[in-house]
């Protein structure tokens, strides 16, 4: 199996949804998928629902707070940094052991935006995954140097938004 690096970035909604769609498709094909989410709140009804897809699709959030990183006080952010470091260590372990067919690093580029990791360190981490694993990265801003290492890069932008979208039955 040949692995790939795919990137979903931009200011529009749907980056996580697109990555998750690929993960669900891969899990449906009998592949092992791991998603590590960064800088997201602790709880989500969507994550609870997706637990039904385990063990083929596993989602990990290491943050303990119920709100987003940017909404935390400086003291709470320092505490969250420990949890984020744990998530990065777990990511490195998954990449090193090849324990899945697809690894989704959701909102990983936000770590660069907040100065938690530098682009070079993240690039090195991603490239340590070998050639057999598909790696999907998401985040608002595309860091310099990632266009060159990616097989596919998608810029998700909003052309029109009229409040919250309604999902029809």
N, C-alpha and C positions, 0 to 999 in steps of 0.2 A: 504494500500500500504506500502510495506517495502522499506525504503530508503537505499541507498548504498553510499559509498565513493569510487570513482575511481580516480586513479592518472595516468597521462601521463607525464613522465619526460625523460630527456636524451638530448644528443647533436644533435640528428638528427632532420630533418624537419618533420612536420606533427602532432605535439602535439595538436596544436589549431585546425587543420583540423579534427583530430579524435574526439576531444571533440565536435566540431561543428556538425559533422555527427551524433553523439548521440543526440544532441539537436534538429536537424532537424527531426530525426526519432521520438523523443518524441512529438514534435510539430505536426507532421503528425498524431499522435495518439490522438490528442486533448488535450495534456498536455501543461501547461504553463511553458515556459523556459526563464530564465534570464541568460545572460552572462555578467559578469563584466570583462573588460580587464584592466590589469595593465601594466605599463611600455611599452606601445606601442605608436607609433606616433599618432597624432591627427586624421589624415585623411586616409581613405582607400577606394578604389573602391569596395572592397569586402563587407565592412560594409554597404556602400550605397546600394549595391544590396540586401543584407540580410534584409534591412529595409522593403522589400516587404513581408517578412514573419511575420511582426507585425500584430496583437498583440500577437500571440502565441509564437513567439521568439523575445525577445527584447535584444539588445546589448547596453551596456553602457560603455563609455570611459569618464573618468573625466579629463584626462590630456588635456592641452590646446596647447601644443607645437606640431609642425609638425614632430619633430624628436624623436628618442628614448632617454630615460632617460640618458643613458650612454654618449650620445653625447652632453648633455647640459653643460653649464658653471655652476660653483658652485652656482652662484646667481639664475640661471634659475632652478637648481635642488631644491633649497630651496622653490621657488614658486610652483614647481610641487608637493612638499611634502604636501602642503595644499590641492591640488586636490586629491592626493592619500589618504589623511586622510578622505576626503569627500567620496571617493569610499569605503573605509573601513567602514565608518559609514553606508553607504547605504547597504553594504553587511551584516552588523550586523542587520540592520532593516529587510532585506529580510529573514534572518535566523530566527529572532525572531518572525516574523509575519507569516511565512510559506506561503508567497504570491505566491509561484511558486512550481511546482512539481520537477523541475530540476534547479539547480544553478551551472553555470560553472564559475569558478574563474580562468581566463586565465592569465598565467604568474605570478600567485600569489607567487610562490616560489622565484621569482626574488626579491621580497620585503625583503626576508630574506638575500639573497645574498648581497643586498645593505645596510643592517642594518636598514631598515625602520621599520621592525617588527621582533620580535624574534620568533623562532620556537614554543616555548611554547604558546605565545600569539595567533599565528595562529592556532595552534592545538585546543586551547580552543574555539576560534571563530568557527572553523569548527564543533566541537562537540556540539555547542549550537544549531545546526540546527534541532535537534530532530530526530525521527526515520522515518518520512514519506517522507522526501525530498532526492532526489538523488543529490549528490554533486560531481562535477568533478573538480579536481585541475590539473593545468599544470605548467611546469617550467623546466628549465634545470637540476637543482640539486635537488635531493630528500633529504629533511631535515631529520635529525635523529628523530626517533619516529613516522614517518608517515607511515612506512610500517606496523606497528602494528595496526593502526586504520583504514587502508584501506581494502576494500573488494577485490579490484583488483588494481594491480600496473603494469603498462606497461612501459618498458624502450625502448624508441624510439632512435635507433642509426642508423648511416649511414654506410652502408657496401661499397657503391661505389657512387661517385658523380662526374659527368662529366659536371660541370657548371650548369646552370639553367635547370631544367627539362622542357620538352616540353609536353604540354597536347594535345593529338591528338583528332580530332573530332570523 
